[in-house]
Amino acid sequence: MFLDFLFDVFRLNAQSEAVIWKDRTFHYQDLLERINHWRDYLRDHRIERGTVTAVEADFSPNAIALMLALIETGCIAVPLTSSVGPKKPEFMATAGVEALLEIDERDEPRLTHFARPKTHELIQTLRERGHPGLILFSSGSTGQSKGAVHDVLTMLGKFKVRRHARRAITFLLYDHIGGFNTMLYQLSNAGCIVTVQKRDPDSVLRAIEQHKVELLPTSPTFINLIVLSDAHRRYDLSSLKIVTYGTEPMPESTLRRFHELLPHVQLQQTYGLSEIGILRSKSRASDSLWVKLGGEGFETRVVEGLLQVKAESAMLGYLNAPSPFTDDGWFETGDKIEVDGEYFRILGRQSDVINVGGQKVYPAEVESVVQEMPEVAEVSVYGEKNAIMGQIACAAIRLRQPRDAGQFHRDLRHFCRRRLEEFQIPVRVTLVEGVMHGQRFKKNRQEYRNL
């Protein structure tokens, strides 16, 4: 019914590889059988159309088949992963979860039922339409985690257009719009999903070598970790054709270095948000941060330097926040951009821009320079209030090897003066230990304020 177009692809490619999980291969016929199993399971366990059903999992044959079975049944799915940590009860309460299916490391399910709570009007809208739904929660890195409610039918249209079949890593998480997009893109084109149990450079690049992966969707933070680890030298990456990156601004120095290390790989910037889905994109070049955005079902415009998007796949709204849409239906992304003809350059979130005495400082621009210092492993630039300047630029930095903090700060200022204006140079520098990103491989600048 809802996914007939997808199941037609599965049947036509029944003996093709669909999923590789823990080095075991599952074909499209296997996936069809698992989907049928899950449809029976949902019926037998009273999980019917309109039931708000959370699935806590990572990508696996059962997690993929279950998500598709929930959509086909007309349920309202709430994907979760271990990355949400202590926020899980909050997310489940906000979504009004009625059933929770936890898929363990053996790919086995555990079901828990809950009493039906008071129905949110957006959930009621989906039930009245009889359409499957999807609830995605933001990471909450800049405040409260927001629950975006989607009508899945509006998200499926772009996957009905056949495109290139790829062998791709599911790097972006099961509860991330990018992970959902990767899953549906691969399956709708009879591609092969290669799952990983660990998301570190060696595990991911080993999987690329072993399973001849062609596409790696990832983040700038993870690309930087590959560069730092030298893992690209330990594995045969000749099969890799495309690396896509999004979720946060890319430091130009990181992009340039990665392109130099893997010149045969096409680097493609992507853009998407939980609220609107993933736009089609085309980078000006592999080492360029300028990108075209849009494609079928999307329109873009710039208002006072901020990107707005109108999308057929846009969410219905938030469960726990006011509508972010303009009166004429445009989503206000909050991203500052520059425009050059058809191309955009994404400078970062408006909320992250640092105002130093009226001068704008974009964290990614400063991070790009600091990242070029040989001793720097990771850097996160953020603003702090200042009585004289309004704000000052600050930096949290992880070094490759321990150094005297005072001497390093002097070296950093000397290094930055050759590339940055004085107001852009971090005034306060904090050296930190341990990785500076979460399980979503994304910087959290809020974490370092007031250290």
C-alpha positions in Angstrom: 0.0 0.0 0.0 2.2 2.9 1.3 5.4 1.2 0.2 4.3 -0.8 -2.9 6.9 1.1 -5.0 9.6 -0.1 -2.7 8.5 -3.7 -2.4 8.4 -3.8 -6.2 12.1 -2.9 -6.2 12.7 -5.6 -3.6 11.0 -8.3 -5.7 12.8 -7.3 -8.9 16.1 -7.6 -7.0 15.3 -10.5 -4.7 18.8 -12.1 -5.0 20.7 -8.9 -4.8 22.6 -7.9 -1.6 20.4 -5.6 0.6 22.1 -5.5 4.0 25.4 -6.5 5.4 25.3 -6.8 9.1 28.1 -8.2 11.2 29.7 -9.5 8.0 26.6 -11.5 7.1 24.8 -10.8 3.9 21.0 -10.5 3.7 19.3 -10.3 0.3 16.2 -8.4 -0.7 14.2 -11.6 -0.5 15.3 -12.0 3.1 14.3 -8.4 3.8 10.8 -9.0 2.3 10.4 -12.0 4.5 11.4 -10.1 7.6 9.0 -7.2 6.7 6.2 -9.8 6.4 7.2 -11.3 9.8 7.1 -7.8 11.4 3.7 -7.0 9.9 2.3 -10.2 11.5 4.1 -9.4 14.7 2.6 -5.9 14.9 -0.9 -7.3 14.2 -0.5 -10.1 16.8 0.7 -7.6 19.5 -2.1 -5.0 18.9 0.2 -2.4 17.3 -2.2 -1.0 14.8 -2.5 1.9 12.4 -2.0 5.2 14.3 -0.1 3.6 17.2 2.8 5.7 18.4 5.7 3.1 18.4 9.2 3.8 19.5 12.0 1.7 18.1 15.4 1.8 19.9 18.0 0.3 17.6 21.0 0.7 15.4 20.8 -0.3 11.7 20.3 -4.1 11.4 18.2 -6.4 9.3 15.4 -6.4 11.9 15.6 -2.7 12.6 15.3 -1.8 8.9 12.5 -4.3 8.3 10.6 -3.2 11.4 10.7 0.5 10.4 9.3 -0.4 7.0 6.7 -2.6 8.5 5.6 0.3 10.8 5.3 2.6 7.8 3.3 0.0 5.8 1.0 -0.6 8.8 0.4 3.1 9.1 2.0 3.5 12.6 3.7 6.6 13.9 7.3 5.6 14.4 9.7 7.2 16.9 13.3 6.0 16.1 15.7 6.2 19.1 19.3 5.2 19.7 21.6 4.9 22.6 22.9 8.4 21.8 19.8 10.0 23.4 21.0 8.7 26.8 19.1 10.2 29.7 16.7 12.1 27.4 15.0 8.9 26.4 12.1 9.2 29.0 11.6 12.8 28.0 11.4 11.9 24.3 9.0 9.0 24.9 6.7 11.2 27.1 6.7 14.1 24.6 5.9 11.7 21.7 3.2 9.9 23.7 4.7 6.5 23.0 2.3 3.6 23.3 4.7 0.8 22.4 8.4 0.4 22.7 10.4 -2.1 20.7 14.1 -2.4 21.7 16.3 -4.3 19.3 19.4 -5.7 21.0 22.9 -6.5 19.7 21.7 -10.0 18.7 18.9 -8.3 16.6 16.2 -9.6 18.9 13.2 -7.5 20.0 11.8 -6.7 23.4 8.3 -5.2 23.5 6.8 -2.9 26.2 3.2 -1.5 26.0 2.1 1.8 27.6 -1.3 3.3 28.2 -2.4 5.7 25.5 -1.8 9.2 26.7 -3.7 12.4 25.8 -3.4 12.8 22.1 -1.5 15.7 20.6 -3.3 17.5 17.8 -0.5 16.6 15.3 -0.8 12.9 16.2 -4.6 13.2 15.8 -4.1 14.8 12.3 -2.1 11.7 11.2 -4.7 9.3 12.6 -7.5 11.1 10.9 -5.6 11.0 7.6 -4.7 7.3 8.1 -1.1 8.0 7.2 2.1 6.7 8.7 4.1 9.2 10.8 7.7 9.8 11.9 8.8 11.7 14.9 12.4 12.9 15.0 14.0 14.6 17.9 16.8 17.2 17.6 19.9 16.7 19.6 19.1 19.8 21.7 22.7 21.0 21.4 21.5 24.6 21.4 18.6 24.2 23.9 15.5 22.1 24.2 15.2 19.0 22.0 12.3 19.5 19.7 10.0 16.7 18.4 9.3 17.1 14.7 6.2 15.3 13.4 6.2 14.1 9.8 3.6 12.7 7.5 5.7 9.9 6.0 3.8 10.0 2.7 5.1 13.5 2.0 8.6 12.2 2.5 8.4 9.2 0.1 7.9 11.1 -3.2 11.6 11.7 -3.9 12.4 8.0 -3.4 10.1 6.9 -6.2 12.5 8.4 -8.8 15.2 5.7 -9.5 18.8 6.9 -9.2 22.2 5.2 -8.9 22.5 2.0 -6.8 25.4 2.3 -4.4 27.1 0.3 -1.6 26.8 2.6 1.3 27.8 2.7 5.0 24.9 3.7 7.4 27.1 6.0 9.4 24.5 8.6 10.3 22.3 7.2 13.1 19.0 5.3 13.0 17.2 8.3 14.6 18.8 10.9 12.4 17.1 12.4 9.3 20.3 11.6 7.4 20.2 8.0 8.5 16.6 7.7 7.5 17.4 9.3 4.2 20.3 7.0 3.5 18.2 3.9 4.3 15.4 4.8 2.0 17.7 6.0 -0.8 19.7 2.8 -0.8 16.7 0.5 -0.6 14.7 2.4 -3.3 17.6 2.0 -5.7 18.4 -1.6 -4.9 21.7 -0.6 -3.3 23.5 -2.4 -0.5 23.4 -1.1 3.1 26.7 -1.9 5.0 26.2 -1.5 8.7 28.9 -0.9 11.3 28.8 -1.7 15.0 31.5 0.9 15.9 31.8 4.4 14.4 35.5 5.0 14.6 37.9 5.6 11.7 39.4 2.1 11.7 36.1 0.3 12.0 34.5 2.4 9.2 37.4 2.3 6.8 37.9 -1.4 7.4 34.3 -2.0 6.4 34.8 0.1 3.3 37.7 -2.1 2.3 36.1 -5.4 3.2 32.7 -4.7 1.5 33.8 -2.5 -1.4 31.7 0.4 -0.1 31.2 3.3 -2.6 29.4 5.9 -0.5 30.2 7.2 2.9 27.7 9.7 4.4 29.3 11.4 7.4 30.1 14.6 9.2 33.0 17.1 9.1 34.0 16.1 12.6 34.4 12.4 11.6 36.3 13.5 8.4 38.7 15.4 10.7 39.1 12.2 12.9 40.1 10.2 9.8 42.7 12.8 8.9 44.1 12.7 12.5 44.1 8.9 12.7 46.0 8.3 9.4 43.5 5.3 9.1 43.2 6.1 5.4 46.8 4.7 5.0 45.9 1.4 6.6 43.1 0.3 4.3 42.4 -0.1 0.6 39.8 2.6 -0.2 39.9 2.3 -4.0 36.2 1.3 -4.0 35.1 4.6 -2.3 33.7 7.0 -4.9 31.7 9.6 -2.8 31.9 11.0 0.7 29.0 13.3 1.6 29.2 15.5 4.6 26.7 17.7 6.5 25.1 18.2 9.9 27.5 21.1 10.8 29.8 23.6 9.0 32.9 22.2 7.4 36.2 23.9 8.2 37.8 24.7 4.9 41.2 23.5 6.0 39.8 20.1 6.9 38.0 19.8 3.5 41.2 20.8 1.7 43.4 18.3 3.6 40.9 15.4 3.1 40.7 16.1 -0.6 44.5 16.0 -0.8 44.6 12.7 1.0 41.9 11.1 -1.1 41.9 12.9 -4.5 40.0 10.1 -6.3 37.0 10.6 -4.0 34.2 13.0 -4.9 33.4 15.2 -1.8 29.8 16.3 -1.8 28.3 18.8 0.8 24.7 17.9 1.8 22.1 20.0 3.6 19.1 18.9 5.5 17.2 19.3 8.8 14.9 17.1 10.8 12.1 19.5 10.0 12.3 19.5 6.2 14.3 16.5 5.1 17.4 16.3 2.9 17.7 18.6 -0.1 19.4 17.6 -3.3 22.8 19.3 -3.5 25.8 19.8 -5.8 29.1 21.1 -4.7 31.0 23.5 -7.0 34.1 21.2 -6.6 35.3 18.6 -4.1 37.5 21.2 -2.4 34.8 23.9 -2.4 32.3 24.9 0.3 30.0 26.5 -2.3 27.0 24.3 -3.0 23.7 24.3 -5.0 20.7 23.4 -3.0 17.1 22.5 -4.0 15.8 20.0 -6.4 12.4 18.4 -6.8 10.0 19.3 -3.9 12.3 22.1 -2.5 12.5 25.9 -3.0 15.1 28.2 -1.3 15.3 31.9 -0.6 17.5 34.2 1.4 16.0 36.7 3.8 18.4 39.1 5.6 21.3 36.7 5.1 19.4 33.7 6.5 18.4 30.6 4.5 14.7 29.7 4.2 13.3 26.6 2.6 9.9 25.6 1.4 9.6 21.8 1.2 7.0 19.3 0.2 8.5 17.0 2.8 8.3 19.5 5.6 7.1 18.4 9.0 3.6 19.1 10.2 5.0 20.9 13.2 6.7 20.4 16.6 5.2 18.5 19.5 6.8 20.8 22.0 7.6 24.2 20.4 6.0 26.9 18.3 5.8 26.7 14.5 9.1 27.8 12.8 7.3 28.5 9.5 6.6 31.9 8.1 3.0 32.8 7.2 3.6 31.9 3.6 5.0 28.5 4.5 8.8 28.9 4.5 10.9 27.2 7.1 13.4 29.5 8.8 16.6 27.4 9.1 18.5 29.9 11.2 21.6 29.3 9.0 23.7 32.3 7.9 24.8 32.0 4.2 26.6 33.9 1.5 25.3 33.8 -2.1 27.2 33.6 -5.4 24.8 33.2 -8.2 23.2 29.7 -7.9 25.6 28.7 -5.1 25.4 29.1 -1.4 28.1 29.0 1.3 26.8 28.0 4.7 28.6 30.0 7.4 26.9 28.5 10.4 24.0 28.9 12.7 22.9 32.5 13.5 22.8 31.5 17.1 26.5 30.6 17.0 27.7 33.8 15.4 29.9 35.8 17.8 29.4 39.6 17.9 32.6 41.2 18.9 32.1 45.0 19.2 29.7 44.9 16.2 32.0 42.6 14.1 30.7 39.2 13.2 32.9 36.1 13.9 31.9 32.8 12.3 33.2 29.9 14.5 33.9 27.6 11.5 36.1 30.2 9.9 38.3 30.5 13.0 38.2 26.7 13.6 39.5 26.2 10.0 42.6 28.3 10.8 43.3 26.9 14.3 42.9 23.4 12.9 45.9 24.0 10.7 48.2 24.1 13.7 50.0 20.7 13.7 49.5 20.2 17.4 45.7 20.7 17.3 43.5 17.6 17.2 40.0 19.2 17.7 38.8 22.7 18.2 35.4 24.3 19.1 35.0 28.1 18.9 32.2 29.8 20.7 31.3 33.2 22.2 31.1 34.5 25.7 29.6 37.7 27.1 31.9 40.6 27.7 31.1 43.9 29.4 33.2 45.9 27.0 32.9 44.2 23.6 29.5 42.5 24.0 31.1 39.1 23.3 34.6 37.7 22.9 35.7 34.7 20.8 36.8 31.7 22.9 38.2 28.3 22.0 38.2 24.8 23.5 41.0 22.8 22.1 42.2 19.2 22.3 45.9 18.8 21.5 47.5 15.7 20.1 50.2 15.9 22.8 50.2 17.7 26.2 51.7 21.3 26.1 52.1 24.2 28.5 48.8 26.1 28.2 50.3 29.5 28.4 52.9 28.9 25.8 50.4 27.3 23.5 48.0 30.2 23.8 50.9 32.6 22.8 51.7 30.3 19.8 48.1 30.2 18.8 47.8 34.0 18.8 50.9 34.4 16.8 49.7 31.7 14.3 46.2 33.3 13.9 47.5 36.9 13.4 48.8 35.8 10.0 45.3 34.7 8.9 42.7 36.4 11.0 41.6 39.8 12.1 42.4 40.7 15.7 38.7 40.5 16.8 38.5 36.9 15.4 41.4 35.5 17.4 40.3 33.6 20.5 40.8 35.6 23.7 40.1 32.7 26.1 41.6 29.3 25.3 40.8 26.2 27.3 42.7 22.9 26.8 40.5 19.9 27.2 41.1 16.2 27.4 39.0 13.5 25.6 37.0 13.7 22.4 35.0 16.9 21.8 32.0 15.4 20.1 29.0 13.2 20.9 27.9 9.9 19.3 26.4 11.9 16.5 29.9 13.2 15.6 28.9 16.8 15.8 30.4 19.7 17.8 28.5 21.0 20.8 29.7 24.6 21.4 27.3 25.1 24.3 29.2 22.5 26.3 32.3 24.6 26.6 30.8 27.9 27.7 31.6 28.9 31.3 34.3 26.1 31.7 
